[in-house]
């Protein structure tokens, strides 16, 4: 999906600017070792309609990604906090009615459960594994 990939690339630019050789923001050259860059993991779900980059920071796991247009169900092994960075998502958490979460809001999903999410337009998110 072309629009979804454009949005994903836009989000990725937040982490790596194209004009600095992929080094990232103005951090010292030795701020990251070569092995640190290997910690990035690309995830793709639902035929590429949902994509994310997984990473660790200070011992905690995160993913930053984009939902393309569509309806999706995700299962969780660990508790998660999802923060909407751009756009909005309609989410149904276990035992609750669906609710819209706009930019800047977040919701938490219990471990060993799941949630339904709908995106009417591409939306960016940050997932923190709690």
C-alpha angles and dihedrals in degrees: 000000000000099000091048092052091048090054091046091052090049090055091046090055086066087067101035124025114214094219096060101059093259093295093123128226121346096297120145112273092246095049090102128034121219090258092055090067089057089066091077112100125189115218125192126185137176096021092311097309090118118041134168145170114231121208143157128233127179090349095307127112123230140169126203115195154131134258113213121210111298148067120283141176122213128188120212130215095181131027113276138195115208118198119191109228099178134005123002139278133205106223133186113198123196111291094001138099118251118274135186117243113196129196113305097024128106141196134197127228121203122237119267093020135087145222140216120230133187127193119194088185132011112291131188124219145177117219118200117196104219 
